[in-house]
Amino acid sequence: MPQLRWLGHAAVELYINGKHIIIDPLIKDNPLSPVKLNYFENNLDLIVVTHDHYDHLGDTVELIKMNPKVKVFATYDLEAYLANEYKIDWDKFIPANVGGYVDFDGIKLALTKAVHSSEHSDPTGVIINGDGITLYHAGDTGIFEDMRLIGELFKPDYTLLPIGGRFTMDPQQAAIAVEMLKPRKYAIPIHYNTWDLIKVDPNEFVREVNKRGYKALLLQPGQSVEL
């Protein structure tokens, strides 16, 4: 069964199509992470990075060294930075930019627009499709009107949205984003309560999502859900 586990902050672990995937792998400096970095040694198939801020790029470089067969999915420019700065071979990367699907061993991957900042690439969200499930991880973003188009094009079953405010959407804005994205199953809040600067009440998100006729799923760090 496909499975999702929230590791705190924006870090999300997935098992889809028999592949072990991590999105935005902040582990060592993540006070909410239920696992240590060695949990991922020699068992990762794919690392997805939405943008280069330290709390999203996280432990990507170390994880690449720990997993000889792993691939990295990110924007071309971010991959070029990693290749040049850390002398990582290009065969580790799946080159892409915002656009249509890319195939990874039967899993379909796509990058989407995000409204945020970054140094070495444009920030993105990511779409992951496999095992009959489509998941949208928004990365770090403010709310933007094109979320309607993301919902229309990719028809996500699950949306993972930042709700911490200050650097991203807050709970109310994220609930409006849910209304635009129209997830067929659940909206899951991420990127909140890691540190005091992004401290919010996630139950506000749940209430606002429910008010709009959609379902929110509130996970604790380390908690898993079958997709």
Secondary structure, DSSP 8 states (H G I E B T S, - for coil): --EEEE-STT-EEEEETTEEEEES---TT-TT-SS-GGGGTTT--EEE-S--SHHHHTTHHHHHHH-TT-EEES-HHHHHHHHHHH---GGGEE---BSS-EEETTEEEEEEE--S--SSS--EEEEEEETTEEEEE--S----TTHHHHHHHH--SEEEEE---TTS--HHHHHHHHHHH--SSEEEEES-SSSGGG---HHHHHHHHHHTT--B----TT-EEE-
